[in-house]
Structures are given as structure tokens and as C-alpha cells.
Amino acid sequence: MRSISAAFLALVVVILALAVDSSQGHGPGSRGGGRGLGNENCMCGRIYKPVCGSDLKTYANRCLLDCHAEMPEGRQIGLSFLREGRCKDGEKNKKG
């Protein structure tokens, strides 16, 4: 009976450790070693739902845009969401 209790306790500890580890590094702007689209520091899904950024570049999805906006280059230029859909050639940023 003792060995079953010890095994059960060990299993619970392992499950809790995995749950804590897997809850980190997900969502917009999160940093981690997972594979996403674009920047290796972004933990974004592989869903293609294009958005146009204030830099007039098309990003694969809003998560990637938000991630790039948090990076030093994005902060320097004040990168933000402009609109849904691909940026159009010759489009001008109405914010700037």
C-alpha cells in the first residue's frame, strides 16, 4: 500500500511540474524557445490571419504583430496595429 501511495504522489508531482512548465511562454508577446511564425522569440500559432502594422508591413497574425511591437525595433518606431488584412501597395499610414 505504501508503494502505491508513493507512486501516486510522485505522479502528482510530475503532472504539476509539467503543468507549470507548459503554462509559461504562451500567448501574445511571450518569450520562449518554441517554434512560431517569423521571429524565434514569439510564441504564436501558425494561423494565417493577416494584419497590417503601422510600419505598413503585413504580419501573418495579430500575435506576431504584437510580439514584434514589444521588441526593441518595434518600440523604437512605435509599431502598432493599423487594420485587419494585408497592407496594400502604396498605402500610407494615416497615423503618421
Buried (B, 14 or more C-beta within 10 A) or exposed (E): EEEEEEEEEEEEEEEEEEEEEEEEEEEBBBBEEEEBBBEEBBBBBEEEEBBBBBBBBEBBBBBBBBBBBBBEEBEEEEBBBBEEEEBEEEEEEEEE
